[in-house]
């Protein structure tokens, strides 16, 4: 390969790689949006998964239409209480252990 071909290949490669210049506020906005999207997706999954389990065979398969709205309202109410600082994660962990004998473990941040 001669020098002209090498340069042509380098130009073609540089054209295919786009470069963007962002300021700090744009980077912060992109990060904020990514966090919001991740939280929305995680919250949806953490709502939908238990609802799917309860609505399927063996739990509320016949009464899901009557029970599910109240169940979801209770979850949203508890989440709102958590956001307002009325309930803590530690309190919920202890309640689950005391009431149901279930221990949910999470990474300490």
PyMOL commands that set and color helices and strands:
alter all, ss='L'
color gray80, all
select helices_A, chain A and resi 3-16+24-55+64-83+89-100
alter helices_A, ss='H'
color red, helices_A
deselect
rebuild
show_as cartoon
